[in-house]
Amino acid sequence: MRNTPKGFRLHIGLFGRRNVGKSSLLNALTRQTVSIVSDIAGTTTDPVEKPMELLPVGPVLFIDTAGIDDVGALGEMRVQKTRQVFDRTDVGVIVAVAGEWGDFEEAILTELRERKIPVIVVFNKTDVARTDAVQESRIKELQVHCVEASAVRGEGILELREALVRSAPEEFINAPAIIGDLVPSGEMAVLVIPIDLEAPKGRLILPQVQSIRDLLDNDAYCMVVKERELRDALERLKRPPALVVTDSQAFLKVAGDTPDAVPMTSFSILFARFKGDLVAFVRGALAIESLAPGDRVLICESCSHHPIGEDIGRVKLPRWLRQYVGGRLEFTHVQGHDFPDDLASYRLVIHCGACMWNRREMLSRIIRCQQAGVPMTNYGLAIAYSLGIFERALRPFPAALEAYHGSMVT
């Protein structure tokens, strides 16, 4: 359970004023002393993450945030960190002291509802205060779960657990496949995995491992090869594979070695669908056609790895885009949960596959870009477009291919 990647966990964010008992509530939920508890307001300074198993939902990640009514320069930094948690929250829990619901809590509720995030309201500290029945009734009329609790006494914890289970999004309970729906039971996928300087020593990267597991879960099987052995491997098969999937940096060679009748795509494009919105990313990739020398491009990486040699996001992708545009582009790189507040100066945003994230955070960034009127795509799609194999890479995805053809017509 502890080894389940964050991106596969239901993210549950705890929000509220300082000193309303968010940390005590988290400790009671997890039955562990995860967060430091104190009567001094502002004890939690950064979001505290606690992975656990919440049956029958499965693996979850609780995020205990700093109170977002914090003050001062340091307080503003804490507030900013807390606001970033909104972007990756699948279920929001608003914690308020019983009888003290006000404009501040109402603003959090509005923010979560506008983002279409399921919300649970916990009226805490019922051992020392009474809940306002009228206020609770009004919140329930909004189809929001309400729980009365006393974290220090352990009261209401079971009810909160039940509310969390009921609030888990359907797409999390019945998670979509990464690749298993593209390869029928009993058929084979060939996975092309280059081994270069950035390949982790002694293991495969997360999207490759997760794709293998997904194939096994769907009763398909796979062959794993490096790009140099692909042609020979395909010739040895008695019948063609159902799909060839490659690391995006080997896209051009793999496209040349894979027969045209065999569907082919990349791990990054698989994760564009699994973690984000493939059709939206396809439309975003078309903005590459209108890029001009001097334009600004934002490249986002969800993990904070140290770039080595021919790094895909910092070296190869910028080089392929410059070659396609025929001039110099200005690239800005961000990592982790950092993301510019002002996107207006960028002509295009390109994101990695976000294998380390949950889908909610990826969708939040897509919405941010749409609101700013800035097209957004991902590594695999940008690489396929710049190398002239975009349509080939989209063939396994009829809806995405239709969106591409429709955009070309208009």
C-alpha positions as CSV (number, residue, x, y, z in Angstrom):
1,M,0.0,0.0,0.0
2,R,2.8,2.5,0.9
3,N,4.4,1.9,-2.5
4,T,1.3,2.9,-4.5
5,P,2.3,6.0,-6.5
6,K,0.7,9.3,-5.6
7,G,-0.8,9.6,-9.0
8,F,-3.0,6.5,-8.3
9,R,-4.3,7.8,-5.0
10,L,-7.5,9.6,-4.3
11,H,-6.3,13.1,-3.1
12,I,-8.3,14.4,-0.1
13,G,-7.6,18.0,0.9
14,L,-8.4,19.4,4.4
15,F,-9.1,23.1,4.3
16,G,-10.1,25.7,6.9
17,R,-9.0,28.4,9.2
18,R,-6.0,28.1,11.5
19,N,-6.6,26.2,14.7
20,V,-9.9,24.6,13.8
21,G,-8.5,21.1,14.3
22,K,-7.6,20.0,10.8
23,S,-4.4,18.2,12.1
24,S,-6.2,16.6,15.0
25,L,-8.9,15.4,12.5
26,L,-6.2,13.9,10.2
27,N,-4.5,12.2,13.1
28,A,-7.9,10.7,14.2
29,L,-8.6,9.5,10.6
30,T,-5.3,7.9,10.1
31,R,-5.0,6.7,13.8
32,Q,-1.5,8.1,13.8
33,T,0.3,11.3,14.9
34,V,0.8,12.5,11.3
35,S,0.6,16.3,12.0
36,I,1.8,18.3,15.0
37,V,-1.1,19.5,17.1
38,S,-1.0,22.7,19.1
39,D,-3.3,25.4,20.5
40,I,-1.0,27.9,18.8
41,A,-2.6,29.1,15.5
42,G,-0.5,28.4,12.4
43,T,1.3,25.3,13.6
44,T,0.9,23.6,10.2
45,T,3.2,25.6,7.9
46,D,3.2,23.5,4.7
47,P,0.8,20.9,3.4
48,V,1.4,17.6,5.2
49,E,0.8,14.5,3.1
50,K,-0.3,11.1,4.5
51,P,-0.8,8.1,2.3
52,M,-3.1,5.4,3.7
53,E,-5.7,2.7,2.6
54,L,-9.3,3.8,2.9
55,L,-11.5,0.8,2.2
56,P,-13.4,0.2,0.1
57,V,-12.0,3.1,-2.0
58,G,-8.4,1.9,-1.8
59,P,-5.2,4.0,-1.7
60,V,-5.7,7.7,-0.7
61,L,-3.5,10.7,0.0
62,F,-4.7,13.0,2.8
63,I,-3.3,16.6,2.5
64,D,-3.4,18.6,5.7
65,T,-3.0,22.3,4.6
66,A,-1.9,25.4,6.5
67,G,-4.8,27.6,7.5
68,I,-5.6,29.9,4.6
69,D,-6.4,32.8,6.8
70,D,-2.7,33.1,7.6
71,V,-1.2,36.6,7.8
72,G,2.1,38.3,7.1
73,A,4.8,37.7,4.4
74,L,5.4,34.1,5.6
75,G,1.7,33.6,6.0
76,E,1.1,34.6,2.3
77,M,3.7,32.0,1.2
78,R,1.8,29.4,3.2
79,V,-1.5,30.5,1.7
80,Q,0.0,30.1,-1.8
81,K,1.1,26.5,-1.0
82,T,-2.3,25.7,0.3
83,R,-4.0,27.2,-2.8
84,Q,-1.9,24.8,-5.0
85,V,-3.6,21.9,-3.2
86,F,-6.9,22.9,-4.7
87,D,-5.5,22.0,-8.1
88,R,-4.9,18.3,-7.1
89,T,-7.8,17.7,-4.7
90,D,-10.3,15.0,-5.7
91,V,-12.4,15.4,-2.5
92,G,-12.4,18.6,-0.4
93,V,-13.0,18.5,3.4
94,I,-13.8,21.9,4.9
95,V,-13.2,21.9,8.7
96,A,-14.9,24.6,10.8
97,V,-15.4,24.9,14.5
98,A,-19.0,24.1,15.3
99,G,-21.1,27.2,15.2
100,E,-18.4,29.4,13.5
101,W,-19.3,29.1,9.8
102,G,-18.8,32.4,8.1
103,D,-17.7,34.2,4.8
104,F,-14.3,32.6,5.0
105,E,-15.7,29.0,4.9
106,E,-18.3,30.0,2.4
107,A,-15.5,31.2,0.0
108,I,-13.7,27.8,0.3
109,L,-17.0,26.0,-0.4
110,T,-17.6,28.2,-3.4
111,E,-14.1,27.5,-4.8
112,L,-14.5,23.8,-4.5
113,R,-18.0,23.7,-5.9
114,E,-16.9,25.9,-8.9
115,R,-14.2,23.4,-9.6
116,K,-16.8,20.6,-9.4
117,I,-14.9,18.9,-6.5
118,P,-17.0,16.8,-4.1
119,V,-17.2,18.5,-0.7
120,I,-17.6,17.4,2.8
121,V,-18.1,19.9,5.7
122,V,-16.9,18.9,9.1
123,F,-18.1,20.8,12.1
124,N,-15.4,20.0,14.6
125,K,-15.0,20.6,18.3
126,T,-18.5,19.7,19.2
127,D,-17.3,18.8,22.6
128,V,-16.9,22.5,23.4
129,A,-19.4,24.1,20.9
130,R,-22.8,23.5,19.3
131,T,-23.4,23.4,15.5
132,D,-25.8,26.0,14.0
133,A,-28.7,23.8,12.9
134,V,-29.9,26.4,10.4
135,Q,-26.5,26.8,8.8
136,E,-26.0,23.0,8.6
137,S,-29.4,22.6,7.0
138,R,-28.6,25.2,4.4
139,I,-25.3,23.4,3.5
140,K,-27.1,20.1,3.2
141,E,-29.6,21.6,0.7
142,L,-26.6,22.2,-1.5
143,Q,-26.1,18.4,-1.6
144,V,-23.0,18.7,0.6
145,H,-22.2,16.1,3.2
146,C,-22.1,17.5,6.7
147,V,-20.4,15.7,9.7
148,E,-20.4,16.7,13.3
149,A,-17.2,15.6,15.0
150,S,-14.9,15.9,18.0
151,A,-11.4,14.9,16.8
152,V,-10.0,14.9,20.4
153,R,-12.7,12.4,21.5
154,G,-12.7,10.4,18.3
155,E,-16.4,11.2,17.7
156,G,-17.7,11.5,14.1
157,I,-14.7,9.8,12.6
158,L,-16.6,6.8,11.3
159,E,-19.2,9.1,9.8
160,L,-16.5,11.1,8.1
161,R,-14.9,7.9,6.7
162,E,-18.3,6.9,5.3
163,A,-18.8,10.4,3.7
164,L,-15.4,10.1,2.1
165,V,-16.3,6.8,0.5
166,R,-19.6,8.1,-0.8
167,S,-17.9,11.2,-2.2
168,A,-15.1,9.4,-4.1
169,P,-15.6,10.2,-7.8
170,E,-16.9,7.4,-10.0
171,E,-13.9,7.6,-12.3
172,F,-11.6,6.8,-9.4
173,I,-13.6,3.8,-8.2
174,N,-13.8,2.5,-11.8
175,A,-10.4,3.9,-13.1
176,P,-9.9,3.8,-16.9
177,A,-7.3,1.6,-18.4
178,I,-3.9,3.0,-19.5
179,I,-3.5,0.6,-22.4
180,G,-5.5,-2.5,-21.6
181,D,-8.6,-1.3,-23.6
182,L,-6.4,-1.0,-26.7
183,V,-5.0,-4.5,-26.6
184,P,-7.6,-7.3,-26.6
185,S,-7.3,-10.2,-24.2
186,G,-4.8,-12.7,-25.5
187,E,-3.1,-10.2,-27.8
188,M,0.3,-8.6,-27.6
189,A,1.7,-5.1,-27.2
190,V,5.3,-4.4,-28.0
191,L,6.8,-1.8,-25.7
192,V,9.9,0.0,-26.9
193,I,12.0,1.2,-24.1
194,P,15.3,3.0,-24.8
195,I,18.1,2.6,-22.2
196,D,20.1,5.8,-22.1
197,L,21.8,8.1,-19.5
198,E,18.5,9.2,-18.0
199,A,17.1,5.6,-17.6
200,P,17.0,4.8,-13.9
201,K,19.6,2.3,-12.9
202,G,18.3,-1.2,-12.4
203,R,14.6,-0.4,-13.1
204,L,12.1,1.0,-15.6
205,I,10.3,4.4,-15.3
206,L,6.8,4.5,-13.8
207,P,4.7,4.8,-17.1
208,Q,6.5,1.7,-18.5
209,V,5.9,-0.3,-15.3
210,Q,2.2,0.8,-15.0
211,S,1.6,-0.1,-18.7
212,I,3.0,-3.6,-18.2
213,R,0.8,-4.1,-15.2
214,D,-2.3,-2.8,-17.0
215,L,-1.7,-5.2,-19.8
216,L,-1.5,-8.1,-17.4
217,D,-4.6,-7.0,-15.5
218,N,-6.5,-7.1,-18.8
219,D,-5.2,-10.6,-19.8
220,A,-3.0,-9.3,-22.6
221,Y,0.8,-9.8,-22.8
222,C,3.7,-7.8,-23.9
223,M,7.2,-7.9,-25.4
224,V,9.7,-5.3,-24.1
225,V,12.6,-4.3,-26.4
226,K,15.0,-1.5,-27.0
227,E,14.6,0.6,-30.2
228,R,17.5,-1.1,-31.9
229,E,15.9,-4.5,-31.6
230,L,12.4,-3.6,-32.6
231,R,12.6,-4.5,-36.3
232,D,14.1,-8.0,-35.6
233,A,11.6,-8.6,-32.8
234,L,8.6,-7.9,-35.1
235,E,10.0,-10.2,-37.8
236,R,10.1,-13.1,-35.2
237,L,6.4,-12.8,-34.3
238,K,4.0,-15.2,-35.9
239,R,1.4,-12.5,-36.2
240,P,1.6,-8.7,-35.8
241,P,1.1,-7.2,-32.4
242,A,-2.1,-5.3,-31.6
243,L,-0.1,-2.2,-30.7
244,V,3.5,-0.8,-30.5
245,V,4.2,1.8,-27.8
246,T,7.4,3.7,-27.7
247,D,9.2,6.2,-25.5
248,S,8.7,9.5,-27.3
249,Q,12.4,10.2,-27.9
250,A,12.6,7.1,-30.2
251,F,9.4,8.0,-32.0
252,L,10.9,8.6,-35.5
253,K,12.9,5.3,-35.6
254,V,10.0,3.3,-34.2
255,A,7.6,4.7,-36.7
256,G,10.1,3.7,-39.5
257,D,10.5,0.2,-38.2
258,T,6.8,-0.5,-37.4
259,P,4.7,-1.7,-40.4
260,D,2.1,0.9,-41.3
261,A,-0.7,-1.6,-40.7
262,V,0.4,-2.0,-37.0
263,P,-1.0,0.7,-34.7
264,M,1.7,2.7,-32.9
265,T,1.8,5.5,-30.3
266,S,3.9,6.6,-27.3
267,F,3.8,6.2,-23.5
268,S,3.4,9.9,-23.2
269,I,0.3,9.9,-25.4
270,L,-1.2,7.1,-23.5
271,F,-0.8,9.2,-20.3
272,A,-2.2,12.2,-22.1
273,R,-5.4,10.3,-22.2
274,F,-5.1,8.6,-18.8
275,K,-4.1,11.7,-16.8
276,G,-5.6,14.5,-18.8
277,D,-7.8,15.2,-21.8
278,L,-6.4,13.7,-25.0
279,V,-8.7,15.6,-27.4
280,A,-7.9,18.9,-25.7
281,F,-4.2,18.1,-26.0
282,V,-4.5,17.2,-29.7
283,R,-6.1,20.6,-30.4
284,G,-3.4,22.2,-28.4
285,A,-0.6,20.6,-30.4
286,L,-2.0,22.2,-33.6
287,A,-0.8,25.5,-32.2
288,I,2.7,24.4,-33.1
289,E,1.8,25.2,-36.6
290,S,1.4,28.9,-35.8
291,L,4.5,29.3,-33.7
292,A,7.0,31.9,-34.9
293,P,10.6,32.7,-34.0
294,G,10.7,34.6,-30.7
295,D,7.5,33.1,-29.3
296,R,7.5,31.9,-25.6
297,V,6.8,28.3,-24.8
298,L,6.2,27.0,-21.3
299,I,7.5,23.4,-20.6
300,C,6.2,21.7,-17.4
301,E,7.5,18.7,-15.7
302,S,5.5,17.1,-12.8
303,C,8.6,15.5,-11.2
304,S,11.8,17.3,-10.1
305,H,14.4,15.0,-11.7
306,H,17.9,16.3,-12.3
307,P,18.3,16.7,-16.1
308,I,21.3,14.7,-17.6
309,G,22.7,14.9,-21.1
310,E,20.1,14.9,-23.8
311,D,17.2,15.6,-21.5
312,I,13.8,15.1,-23.3
313,G,12.2,18.3,-21.9
314,R,15.2,20.6,-21.8
315,V,17.2,19.6,-24.9
316,K,15.4,17.2,-27.4
317,L,11.9,18.7,-27.4
318,P,13.1,22.3,-27.7
319,R,15.5,21.3,-30.5
320,W,12.8,19.6,-32.5
321,L,10.4,22.5,-32.1
322,R,13.1,25.0,-33.2
323,Q,13.8,22.9,-36.2
324,Y,10.0,22.8,-37.1
325,V,9.5,26.5,-36.6
326,G,12.8,27.4,-38.3
327,G,14.0,29.8,-35.7
328,R,14.7,30.4,-32.1
329,L,11.9,30.0,-29.5
330,E,12.1,31.2,-25.9
331,F,11.5,28.3,-23.4
332,T,10.6,28.5,-19.8
333,H,10.7,25.4,-17.6
334,V,8.8,24.7,-14.4
335,Q,8.8,21.6,-12.2
336,G,6.6,20.0,-9.6
337,H,3.5,22.0,-8.5
338,D,5.0,25.3,-9.6
339,F,2.9,26.9,-12.4
340,P,2.8,30.6,-13.5
341,D,-0.2,32.6,-12.3
342,D,0.0,34.7,-15.5
343,L,0.0,32.6,-18.7
344,A,-0.8,35.4,-21.1
345,S,2.7,35.8,-22.5
346,Y,3.0,32.1,-23.6
347,R,1.9,31.0,-27.0
348,L,2.0,27.3,-26.0
349,V,2.2,25.2,-22.9
350,I,3.7,21.7,-23.2
351,H,3.3,19.2,-20.3
352,C,5.0,15.9,-19.5
353,G,2.9,12.8,-19.1
354,A,2.3,13.6,-15.4
355,C,2.7,10.0,-14.3
356,M,3.5,11.1,-10.8
357,W,0.2,13.1,-10.4
358,N,-3.4,12.4,-10.0
359,R,-5.7,13.3,-12.9
360,R,-7.4,16.2,-11.0
361,E,-4.2,18.3,-11.0
362,M,-3.7,17.7,-14.7
363,L,-7.2,18.7,-15.5
364,S,-6.9,21.8,-13.3
365,R,-4.0,23.0,-15.5
366,I,-5.9,22.3,-18.6
367,I,-8.7,24.5,-17.3
368,R,-6.2,27.2,-16.3
369,C,-4.8,27.3,-19.8
370,Q,-8.3,27.4,-21.4
371,Q,-9.3,30.3,-19.2
372,A,-6.2,32.2,-20.3
373,G,-6.7,31.3,-23.9
374,V,-3.4,29.5,-24.2
375,P,-3.2,26.1,-26.0
376,M,-1.8,23.2,-24.0
377,T,-0.5,19.9,-25.2
378,N,1.9,17.2,-23.9
379,Y,5.4,15.9,-24.7
380,G,4.4,13.0,-26.9
381,L,1.9,14.9,-29.0
382,A,4.3,17.8,-29.5
383,I,7.1,15.5,-30.5
384,A,4.9,13.6,-32.9
385,Y,3.7,16.8,-34.5
386,S,7.1,18.3,-34.9
387,L,8.5,15.1,-36.4
388,G,5.6,14.8,-38.9
389,I,4.1,11.5,-37.5
390,F,1.2,13.1,-35.6
391,E,-1.6,11.3,-37.5
392,R,0.2,8.0,-37.3
393,A,0.5,8.3,-33.5
394,L,-3.2,9.1,-33.1
395,R,-4.6,6.1,-35.0
396,P,-5.2,4.0,-31.9
397,F,-7.5,6.8,-30.6
398,P,-10.6,7.3,-32.9
399,A,-12.0,10.3,-31.0
400,A,-8.6,12.1,-30.9
401,L,-8.1,11.3,-34.6
402,E,-11.5,12.7,-35.5
403,A,-10.8,15.9,-33.5
404,Y,-7.6,16.3,-35.5
405,H,-9.3,15.8,-38.8
406,G,-12.1,18.2,-37.8
407,S,-9.6,20.9,-36.8
408,M,-7.8,20.5,-40.1
409,V,-11.1,21.0,-42.0
410,T,-12.0,24.2,-40.1
